[in-house]
Amino acid sequence: MESVLVNFVRLLITVVWFLLIARVVLSWTNPMGGGGVVAFIYQATEPILAPIRRVLPPTSGIDWSPLVAMLLLGVVLRIVVRL
C-alpha cells in the first residue's frame, strides 16, 4: 500500500513540475495570449505559486516563485520516498 502512495505522490509531483516548466516557458514566449491549455496551466499552477509570491516578491522583474516551488516539490518528494 505504501508503494502505491509513494508512486502517486511521485507522479503528482512530476506532473506539477512539468506544468511549472510549461508556465515558465509560456511566460517567456506568449505572456498575454493563449487558449484553453494555457488557461489550464495557469489555473493549475497559481495555487502553488501565489503563496510563494506573497513571501518572495519579484526582484528586478524576475519571478522566482516557480524555482522555489520546484525546489520545495523536490524536497517533498525526497521526504515521501524516504518514508
ROSE-4610 file (N, C-alpha, C; in Angstrom, 1 decimal, always signed):
// ROSE-4610
residu = [M/M/M/E/E/E/S/S/S/V/V/V/L/L/L/V/V/V/N/N/N/F/F/F/V/V/V/R/R/R/L/L/L/L/L/L/I/I/I/T/T/T/V/V/V/V/V/V/W/W/W/F/F/F/L/L/L/L/L/L/I/I/I/A/A/A/R/R/R/V/V/V/V/V/V/L/L/L/S/S/S/W/W/W/T/T/T/N/N/N/P/P/P/M/M/M/G/G/G/G/G/G/G/G/G/G/G/G/V/V/V/V/V/V/A/A/A/F/F/F/I/I/I/Y/Y/Y/Q/Q/Q/A/A/A/T/T/T/E/E/E/P/P/P/I/I/I/L/L/L/A/A/A/P/P/P/I/I/I/R/R/R/R/R/R/V/V/V/L/L/L/P/P/P/P/P/P/T/T/T/S/S/S/G/G/G/I/I/I/D/D/D/W/W/W/S/S/S/P/P/P/L/L/L/V/V/V/A/A/A/M/M/M/L/L/L/L/L/L/L/L/L/G/G/G/V/V/V/V/V/V/L/L/L/R/R/R/I/I/I/V/V/V/V/V/V/R/R/R/L/L/L]
num = [1/1/1/2/2/2/3/3/3/4/4/4/5/5/5/6/6/6/7/7/7/8/8/8/9/9/9/10/10/10/11/11/11/12/12/12/13/13/13/14/14/14/15/15/15/16/16/16/17/17/17/18/18/18/19/19/19/20/20/20/21/21/21/22/22/22/23/23/23/24/24/24/25/25/25/26/26/26/27/27/27/28/28/28/29/29/29/30/30/30/31/31/31/32/32/32/33/33/33/34/34/34/35/35/35/36/36/36/37/37/37/38/38/38/39/39/39/40/40/40/41/41/41/42/42/42/43/43/43/44/44/44/45/45/45/46/46/46/47/47/47/48/48/48/49/49/49/50/50/50/51/51/51/52/52/52/53/53/53/54/54/54/55/55/55/56/56/56/57/57/57/58/58/58/59/59/59/60/60/60/61/61/61/62/62/62/63/63/63/64/64/64/65/65/65/66/66/66/67/67/67/68/68/68/69/69/69/70/70/70/71/71/71/72/72/72/73/73/73/74/74/74/75/75/75/76/76/76/77/77/77/78/78/78/79/79/79/80/80/80/81/81/81/82/82/82/83/83/83]
x = [+0.8/+0.0/+0.9/+2.0/+2.9/+3.4/+3.8/+4.4/+3.4/+2.1/+1.1/+1.0/+1.0/+1.0/+2.2/+3.4/+4.7/+4.6/+4.2/+4.1/+3.1/+2.0/+1.0/+1.6/+2.3/+2.9/+4.0/+4.8/+5.8/+5.2/+4.2/+3.5/+2.9/+2.2/+1.6/+2.7/+3.8/+4.9/+5.5/+5.6/+6.2/+5.3/+4.0/+3.1/+3.1/+3.1/+3.1/+4.5/+5.5/+6.9/+6.8/+6.2/+6.2/+5.2/+4.1/+3.2/+4.0/+4.8/+5.6/+6.6/+7.2/+8.1/+7.4/+6.2/+5.4/+5.0/+4.6/+4.2/+5.4/+6.6/+7.7/+8.0/+8.0/+8.2/+7.1/+5.9/+4.8/+5.0/+5.4/+5.6/+6.7/+7.7/+8.7/+8.2/+7.4/+7.1/+5.8/+4.8/+3.4/+2.8/+3.2/+2.7/+1.3/+0.8/-0.6/-1.6/-1.3/-2.3/-2.5/-3.1/-3.3/-4.7/-4.9/-6.2/-6.5/-7.2/-7.7/-6.5/-5.5/-4.4/-3.6/-3.4/-2.6/-3.4/-4.7/-5.5/-5.5/-5.5/-5.4/-4.1/-3.0/-1.7/-1.6/-2.1/-2.0/-2.9/-4.1/-5.0/-4.5/-3.8/-3.3/-2.1/-1.3/-0.1/-0.2/-1.2/-1.4/-1.6/-2.3/-2.5/-1.1/-0.2/+1.1/+2.0/+1.9/+2.8/+2.4/+1.1/+0.6/+1.1/+1.1/+1.6/+3.1/+3.8/+5.3/+5.5/+4.7/+4.9/+4.6/+3.7/+3.4/+4.6/+5.4/+6.5/+7.7/+7.9/+9.0/+8.6/+8.6/+8.1/+9.1/+8.7/+9.6/+10.8/+12.0/+13.1/+13.6/+13.7/+14.2/+13.4/+12.1/+11.2/+11.3/+12.0/+12.1/+11.2/+10.4/+9.5/+10.2/+10.7/+11.4/+10.5/+9.2/+8.3/+8.3/+8.4/+8.5/+9.7/+10.8/+12.1/+11.9/+11.4/+11.2/+10.2/+9.1/+8.2/+8.8/+9.6/+10.3/+11.2/+11.9/+12.8/+12.0/+10.9/+10.1/+9.5/+9.0/+8.5/+9.6/+10.8/+11.9/+12.1/+12.1/+12.2/+11.1/+9.9/+8.7/+8.8/+9.3/+9.4/+10.5/+11.6/+12.6/+12.1/+11.4/+10.8/+9.9/+9.0/+8.0/+8.7/+9.7/+10.3/+11.1/+11.6/+12.4/+11.5/+10.2/+9.3/+8.9]
y = [-1.2/+0.0/+1.3/+1.2/+2.4/+2.7/+1.7/+1.9/+2.6/+2.3/+2.9/+4.4/+4.7/+6.1/+6.9/+6.2/+6.9/+7.1/+6.1/+6.3/+7.4/+7.5/+8.5/+9.9/+10.0/+11.3/+11.7/+10.7/+10.9/+11.4/+10.7/+11.1/+12.5/+12.8/+14.1/+15.2/+15.0/+16.0/+16.1/+15.1/+15.1/+15.9/+15.7/+16.5/+17.9/+18.3/+19.7/+20.3/+19.5/+20.0/+20.4/+19.6/+19.9/+21.0/+21.1/+22.3/+23.6/+23.6/+24.7/+25.1/+24.1/+24.4/+25.0/+24.4/+24.9/+26.4/+26.7/+28.0/+29.0/+28.6/+29.5/+29.7/+28.7/+28.8/+29.7/+29.5/+30.3/+31.8/+32.0/+33.4/+34.1/+33.3/+33.9/+34.1/+33.2/+33.2/+33.9/+33.7/+34.3/+34.7/+35.8/+36.2/+36.7/+37.1/+37.8/+37.0/+35.9/+35.2/+33.8/+33.0/+31.6/+31.2/+29.9/+29.3/+28.5/+27.5/+26.6/+25.9/+25.5/+24.8/+25.8/+27.0/+28.0/+28.3/+28.5/+28.8/+27.7/+26.5/+25.3/+25.3/+25.6/+25.6/+26.7/+27.9/+29.0/+28.7/+28.1/+27.8/+26.7/+25.7/+24.6/+25.0/+26.0/+26.3/+27.5/+28.3/+29.5/+29.2/+28.2/+27.9/+27.6/+27.1/+26.8/+28.0/+28.8/+30.0/+31.2/+31.4/+32.6/+32.7/+31.7/+31.8/+32.1/+31.6/+31.8/+33.3/+33.8/+35.2/+36.2/+35.8/+36.7/+36.8/+35.7/+35.7/+36.3/+36.0/+36.3/+37.1/+38.4/+39.3/+39.2/+39.5/+39.6/+40.6/+40.2/+41.1/+41.4/+42.7/+43.1/+42.6/+42.4/+41.9/+40.4/+39.7/+38.2/+37.6/+36.7/+36.0/+34.7/+34.6/+33.4/+32.3/+32.6/+31.6/+30.2/+30.1/+28.8/+28.0/+28.7/+28.0/+27.5/+28.4/+28.0/+26.8/+26.9/+25.8/+24.5/+24.5/+23.3/+22.7/+23.6/+23.1/+22.5/+23.2/+22.6/+21.3/+21.2/+19.9/+18.8/+19.1/+18.2/+17.7/+18.6/+18.3/+17.4/+17.7/+16.9/+15.5/+15.4/+14.1/+13.3/+13.9/+13.1/+12.7/+13.5/+13.1/+12.0/+12.0/+11.0/+9.7/+9.7/+8.5/+7.8/+8.6/+8.1/+7.5/+7.9/+7.4/+6.0]
z = [+0.0/+0.0/+0.0/+0.7/+0.8/-0.6/-1.3/-2.6/-3.6/-3.5/-4.3/-3.9/-2.7/-2.2/-2.7/-2.5/-3.0/-4.5/-5.2/-6.7/-7.1/-6.4/-6.7/-6.4/-5.3/-4.9/-5.9/-6.3/-7.3/-8.6/-9.1/-10.3/-10.2/-9.1/-9.0/-9.0/-8.3/-8.2/-9.6/-10.3/-11.7/-12.6/-12.5/-13.4/-13.0/-11.7/-11.3/-11.8/-11.7/-12.1/-13.6/-14.4/-15.9/-16.1/-15.4/-15.5/-15.2/-14.1/-13.8/-14.9/-15.5/-16.6/-17.8/-18.1/-19.2/-18.9/-17.6/-17.3/-17.5/-17.1/-17.3/-18.8/-19.5/-21.0/-21.6/-21.2/-21.8/-21.4/-20.2/-19.8/-20.6/-21.1/-21.9/-23.4/-23.9/-25.3/-25.6/-24.7/-25.0/-23.7/-23.1/-21.8/-21.8/-22.9/-22.9/-23.6/-24.3/-25.0/-24.6/-25.5/-25.2/-25.3/-25.2/-25.3/-24.0/-24.2/-23.1/-22.4/-23.1/-22.5/-21.6/-22.2/-21.4/-20.1/-20.3/-19.1/-18.1/-18.5/-17.6/-16.9/-17.6/-17.0/-15.9/-16.2/-15.3/-14.1/-14.3/-13.2/-12.3/-12.9/-12.1/-11.3/-11.7/-11.0/-10.1/-10.3/-9.5/-8.0/-7.6/-6.2/-5.5/-6.3/-5.7/-5.7/-6.7/-6.8/-6.0/-5.8/-5.2/-3.7/-2.9/-1.5/-1.5/-2.5/-2.5/-2.9/-3.9/-4.3/-3.1/-2.2/-1.1/-0.2/-0.1/+0.8/+0.1/-1.2/-2.0/-3.2/-3.1/-4.2/-5.4/-6.6/-7.7/-7.5/-7.9/-7.8/-9.2/-9.5/-10.8/-11.9/-11.7/-12.8/-13.0/-12.1/-12.2/-11.1/-11.6/-10.6/-10.2/-9.0/-8.5/-8.0/-7.9/-7.3/-8.0/-9.3/-9.9/-9.5/-9.4/-9.0/-7.5/-6.7/-5.2/-5.2/-5.9/-5.9/-6.4/-7.4/-7.9/-6.8/-6.2/-5.1/-3.9/-3.6/-2.5/-2.9/-4.1/-4.6/-4.6/-4.9/-4.8/-3.4/-2.4/-1.0/-0.6/-0.9/-0.5/-1.1/-2.4/-3.0/-2.3/-1.9/-1.2/+0.2/+0.9/+2.2/+2.0/+1.1/+0.9/+0.5/-0.4/-0.8/+0.4/+1.2/+2.4/+3.4/+3.5/+4.5/+4.0]
